[in-house]
Amino acid sequence: MSGVVTAPDGIPRCPWGMESEQMADYRAYHDTEWGLPVHGDDALFERMSLEAFQSGLSWITILRRRPGFRAAFAGFRIAEVARFTEADAERLLGDPGIIRNRAKIAATINNAKVAAALTPGELDGLIWSHAPDRGRPAPRTVADVQPVTPESTALAKDLKKRGFRFVGPTTAYAMMQACGLVNDHLAACHARAAAEAAAG
């Protein structure tokens, strides 16, 4: 499938929002979250962290564990995660509610420490400064959506320069899509207009 898919409810959606066994999870995420603007340092830190954990895995794996991640990482409140110690990292390695990857856990704690050293709102401003021009054409098929863009490459470089880890160009672009910096809902998808309106 490359274009929109019309569900039994008669609503056209991006095809990834209609995956068979994962339909309920993906449909809700597609319809109510993905592509809508996200602001706030803690909220963006959460998205950055989850996208890093997703690297090499299916997003549904992360989505279904999101409550566990939030519980394990203190709601992704930067100030709290920045105080995590080696003992916390070891505790997380034993937590079945998350993806127990030592490098990704260490990167999340490191990134919280880096973010905590920024001024309030600085992480939000940094990420959103890389949002591309809204005038680009809407993708008509999934083939029109690229996994890396010049903006995501620049964002990844900027974040890495400041000490953030596990934020390559592909991960950065996935975060940009999820947080509404770009609107990659397909042109005929019902959610595209809502994302555009929310972006102002």
ZIZIPE-V662048 format. One record per pair of residues at least 4 apart in sequence whose ideal C-beta (glycine too) atoms are under 8 Angstrom apart, sorted by the first residue. I is the first residue (numbers start at 1). J is the second residue. Records with the same first field share a line. If there is no record, write none. Layout:
I->J, J
This chain:
1->5, 15, 142
2->15, 141, 142, 143
3->15, 140, 141, 142, 186, 188
4->12, 13, 14, 15, 186, 188, 189
5->12, 13, 14, 15, 17, 18
6->10, 11, 12, 13
7->11, 12, 13, 18, 27
11->190
12->188, 189, 190
13->17, 18, 27, 30, 31, 189, 190, 191
14->18, 30, 142, 185, 186, 189, 191
15->19, 142
16->26, 30, 142
17->26, 27, 29, 30, 31, 189, 191
18->23, 26, 27
19->23, 26, 60
22->26, 60
23->27
24->28
25->29, 60, 63, 64
26->30, 60, 63
27->31
28->32, 33
29->33, 34, 63
30->34, 191
31->190, 191
32->36
33->178
34->177, 178, 185, 191
35->177, 178, 180, 182, 183, 184, 185, 191, 192, 195
36->180, 194, 195, 198
37->179, 180, 181, 198, 199
38->43, 44, 47, 178, 179, 180
39->43, 44, 124, 128
40->44, 124
41->45, 78, 115, 118, 120, 121, 122, 123, 124
42->46, 75, 76, 77, 78
43->47, 76
44->48, 123, 124, 127, 175, 179
45->49, 76, 78, 81, 111, 112, 115, 123
46->50, 70, 73, 76
47->51, 175, 178, 179
48->52, 111, 164, 167, 175
49->53, 69, 73, 76, 108, 111
50->54, 62, 66, 69
51->55, 171, 174, 175, 178
52->104, 107, 108, 111, 165, 166, 167, 171
53->57, 62, 69, 98, 99, 101, 104, 108
54->58, 59, 61, 62, 171, 174
55->104, 166, 168, 170, 171
57->61, 62, 99
58->62
59->63
60->64
61->65, 99
62->66, 69, 99
65->69, 97, 98, 99
66->70
67->71, 97
68->72, 95, 96, 97, 98
69->73, 76, 97, 98
70->75, 76
71->97
72->92, 95, 97, 98
73->81, 92, 98, 108
74->80, 81
75->80
76->81
77->81
78->82, 112, 115, 116, 123
79->83, 116
80->84
81->108, 109, 112
82->109, 112, 113, 115, 116
84->88, 89, 109, 112
85->89
86->90
87->91
88->92, 109
89->93, 102, 105, 106, 109
90->94
91->95
92->98, 100, 105
93->100, 102, 105
94->100
95->100
96->100
98->105
99->104
100->105
101->105
102->106
103->107, 166
104->108, 166
105->109
106->110, 165
107->111, 165, 166
108->112, 166
109->113
110->114, 163, 164, 165
111->115, 164, 165, 166, 167
112->116
113->117
114->118, 162, 163, 164
115->123, 164
118->122, 123, 126, 162
121->125
122->126
123->127
124->128
125->129
126->130, 158, 159, 162
127->155, 175, 179, 181
128->181
130->151, 152, 154, 155, 158, 176, 181
131->151, 176, 181, 182
132->136, 149, 151, 181, 182
134->183, 199
138->183, 185, 186, 187, 192
139->144, 145, 184, 186, 187
140->144, 186, 187, 188
141->186
142->186
145->184
146->173
147->170, 173, 174
148->152, 153, 169, 170, 173
149->153, 169, 173, 176, 182
150->154
151->155, 173, 176, 181, 182
152->156, 169, 170, 172, 173, 176
153->157, 169, 172
154->158
155->159, 167, 169, 172, 176
156->160, 167, 168, 169, 171, 172
157->161
158->162
159->164, 167, 172
160->164, 165, 167
166->171
167->171, 172
168->172
169->173
170->174
171->175
172->176
173->177, 182
174->178
175->179, 181
176->181, 182
177->181, 182, 184
180->195, 198, 199
183->192, 195, 196, 199
185->189, 191, 192, 195
186->192
187->192
188->192
190->194
191->195
192->196
193->197
194->198
195->199
